[in-house]
Amino acid sequence: MPDGFGRYVGVFETAGVPRRVDNIDFSASLSGMPSDAVSAWATGTIGDLSAPAFFVRGARTNAGLRQVVLPVSDLKCSRRLWCDVLGFGLVSETSAMAELRFVSPVAAWRLELVLVASPPPKARSVLDAKGMACLSLLSSNIADDVPRVIGGGARLLTDIFAITINGRNMKVAILADMDGAFVELLQVGR
């Protein structure tokens, strides 16, 4: 993705017309993608955020977020982290991209992640970037999961810390993949 934006880019299905984008270069996210996937998406922004997004062309429903695209510099290493460590399943893979799916018993928590082979990012990721800067995953045992994710190639950016959100006690750790895309592990207190 262009510098200054989150590493993750949402693919939305909405019957509305996306806002036109002239000032965001999507070429980094689209390079290497199969032409049939790219031709199915229009580029635009998320509401008034001026954050980049893809939109399903010709959508007739407002299904919302359908997929998340993540440009990665090493497709095989990234796929191993997301599949072997973080629990996503491989749907399909080419030399240019890997389509992954996280299946959850809660339908709203299911996610399709598309890893796209891209050049390494030029800028460091920041949490307050416009758009999708972080992907959060629930953990049932964060103390066990953090070392496992580090062993899969991610690096720890914060120690595990406690926070209360909406009256719920949580433990949180923020990690980064090989290209600096943030992955947040959350354990909700019981």
C-alpha positions in Angstrom: 0.0 0.0 0.0 1.1 3.6 -0.4 3.1 5.0 2.5 1.0 6.6 5.3 -1.8 4.0 5.1 -2.4 0.8 7.1 -0.9 -2.3 5.5 -4.3 -4.1 5.3 -6.9 -3.0 2.6 -10.5 -4.0 2.9 -12.5 -5.4 0.0 -16.1 -4.2 0.5 -19.4 -5.3 -1.1 -21.7 -2.3 -1.2 -24.4 -1.3 -3.6 -23.3 2.3 -3.3 -20.8 4.0 -5.5 -17.3 4.3 -3.9 -15.7 7.7 -3.6 -13.4 8.3 -6.5 -9.7 8.3 -5.7 -7.2 10.2 -7.7 -4.5 10.8 -5.0 -3.8 7.2 -3.9 -1.6 4.9 -5.9 -2.9 1.3 -5.7 -0.3 -0.2 -8.0 1.7 -1.7 -5.1 -1.3 -3.7 -3.9 -2.4 -4.7 -7.4 1.0 -5.8 -8.8 1.1 -9.5 -9.1 -2.6 -10.0 -8.5 -4.4 -12.1 -11.1 -6.2 -9.8 -13.6 -9.6 -11.5 -12.9 -9.4 -10.5 -9.2 -8.3 -6.9 -10.0 -10.9 -6.5 -12.7 -13.6 -7.5 -10.1 -12.6 -4.6 -7.8 -12.9 -0.8 -8.1 -10.7 1.4 -6.0 -12.1 4.0 -3.7 -12.0 5.2 -0.1 -13.7 4.3 3.1 -16.2 7.1 3.8 -14.7 10.4 4.7 -11.5 8.8 6.0 -9.6 9.1 2.7 -8.3 5.6 3.5 -7.8 3.2 0.5 -10.2 0.4 -0.1 -11.4 -2.0 -2.8 -15.0 -2.4 -3.8 -16.7 -5.3 -5.6 -17.7 -4.1 -9.0 -21.5 -4.3 -9.7 -22.4 -5.3 -6.1 -26.1 -5.4 -5.5 -26.0 -6.0 -1.8 -24.5 -4.2 1.2 -22.7 -7.2 2.6 -19.9 -5.0 4.0 -16.3 -6.2 4.4 -15.7 -9.4 2.3 -11.9 -9.8 2.3 -8.8 -8.1 3.5 -5.8 -7.7 1.2 -2.2 -7.7 2.7 0.8 -7.0 0.5 3.7 -9.2 1.6 7.4 -9.4 0.4 7.7 -13.1 1.1 4.6 -15.0 0.2 5.7 -18.4 1.5 6.9 -17.1 4.9 3.8 -15.0 5.3 1.5 -17.9 4.4 3.3 -20.1 7.0 2.7 -17.5 9.7 -0.9 -16.9 8.9 -1.8 -20.6 8.3 0.5 -22.7 10.5 0.6 -20.3 13.5 -2.4 -18.0 13.4 -5.0 -20.5 12.3 -6.0 -19.5 8.8 -6.7 -22.2 6.2 -5.3 -22.1 2.7 -8.0 -21.8 0.1 -5.8 -21.3 -3.0 -2.3 -20.2 -3.9 -0.3 -19.1 -6.9 3.2 -17.6 -7.2 1.6 -14.2 -6.8 -1.0 -14.6 -4.1 -2.5 -16.8 -1.4 -6.1 -16.8 -0.5 -6.7 -17.7 3.2 -9.8 -18.2 5.3 -10.3 -18.0 9.0 -13.3 -20.1 10.0 -15.0 -19.3 13.3 -18.1 -20.7 14.9 -19.3 -17.1 15.0 -20.1 -16.1 11.4 -19.4 -12.4 11.9 -15.8 -13.4 12.9 -14.9 -15.3 9.7 -12.4 -13.6 7.5 -10.8 -14.1 4.1 -7.3 -12.8 3.9 -5.5 -12.4 0.5 -1.7 -12.2 0.7 -0.3 -10.5 -2.4 3.4 -10.8 -3.4 4.6 -7.2 -3.4 7.9 -5.3 -3.0 8.9 -4.7 0.7 7.2 -1.6 2.2 9.3 1.6 2.0 7.9 3.1 5.2 7.5 1.7 8.7 3.9 0.8 9.8 2.2 3.0 12.3 -0.9 2.2 14.4 -2.5 5.6 13.7 -2.3 5.3 9.9 -5.4 5.9 7.9 -7.3 2.7 7.0 -6.8 -0.8 8.4 -3.5 -0.5 10.4 -4.0 -3.7 12.5 -5.7 -7.1 12.4 -6.9 -8.3 15.9 -7.3 -11.9 16.8 -8.7 -13.4 20.0 -6.6 -15.6 22.1 -7.6 -18.0 24.8 -4.1 -18.0 26.3 -2.1 -15.0 25.3 0.9 -16.1 27.4 1.2 -19.3 25.3 0.3 -17.7 22.0 2.8 -14.8 22.0 5.9 -17.1 22.0 4.3 -19.3 19.4 3.6 -16.4 17.0 7.2 -15.1 17.5 8.4 -18.6 16.7 6.4 -18.3 13.4 8.4 -15.3 12.3 6.6 -12.3 13.9 8.3 -9.9 16.2 6.9 -8.6 19.5 6.4 -4.9 19.6 4.8 -4.6 23.1 4.9 -6.8 26.2 1.6 -8.2 27.2 -0.4 -5.5 28.9 -3.7 -5.2 30.6 -6.5 -2.8 29.6 -10.2 -2.4 30.3 -12.4 -1.6 27.3 -16.2 -1.1 27.8 -15.9 -2.6 31.3 -14.1 -5.8 30.0 -10.6 -6.7 31.3 -8.3 -7.7 28.5 -4.7 -8.7 28.0 -3.2 -7.4 24.8 0.0 -7.9 22.8 1.0 -6.2 19.6 3.2 -8.1 17.1 4.3 -7.4 13.6 4.8 -9.7 10.6 8.0 -9.8 8.5 6.9 -6.6 6.7 5.7 -4.8 9.8 2.0 -5.3 9.4 0.5 -5.2 12.9 -1.2 -8.3 14.5 -2.9 -7.7 17.8 -3.6 -10.6 20.1 -6.5 -10.1 22.6 -7.5 -12.2 25.5 -10.8 -11.3 27.2 -10.8 -11.7 30.9 -13.3 -14.1 32.4 
